[in-house]
Amino acid sequence: MKIVGVTSCIAGLAHTPMAAKALEKAAQQLGYEIKVEQQGAMGQVNKLTTEDIAEASFVLIASDQTVKDMERFEDKQIVRVKIGHAVNNAEAVLTKAVQAVAAKQ
């Protein structure tokens, strides 16, 4: 399963990359393919391409604030979580998100 995600915290310095790394590690352990864009003080890091989004089963937004360029995802199912959950419980976040997406199909 291919997943794309966006992480973004208010300061964009610590939790944003921490959540991205946690999600990437958890996805690898669970056998999922993931690409995570980080939005914060450094701008958009690892920006998702149109192709990345088109190939993804769903979009995971780990943020406590507004994410830039949300219109890119208008045709995709979106799962939103608080960024702290992605940092501390990335494996559970991905498992629940996949289950939620599967239940809606």
C-alpha positions, 0 to 999 in steps of 0.5 A, a space after each residue: 500500500 502506498 501512502 502520502 502524508 504531510 506533517 506540520 507543527 506550529 513552529 515547524 522545527 521539531 515535531 514536523 521532522 520527528 513525526 515524518 521520521 516516525 511515520 517512515 519507520 513505522 511504515 517500513 515495519 508494517 510493509 507500507 510505502 510512504 512519502 511524507 512532506 514536511 511543512 514548517 520553518 524550512 518551507 516544504 521539504 520532500 514535497 509531494 509530486 502529482 504522481 506521488 499523490 495519484 499513486 497513493 491509497 490515501 493521504 495522512 495529515 499529521 498536523 495541529 494547524 492548516 496545511 498548505 496546498 490542501 487542494 492537491 488532495 481533493 480527489 483523495 481520502 484524507 485521514 487527519 491526526 494530531 501531530 503528537 500522535 504521529 510522533 509518539 504512536 506512528 505504528 498505531 496511527 498508520 494501522 488505524 488509518 489503513 483500517 479506516 480507509 479499508 472500511 470506507 471502500 
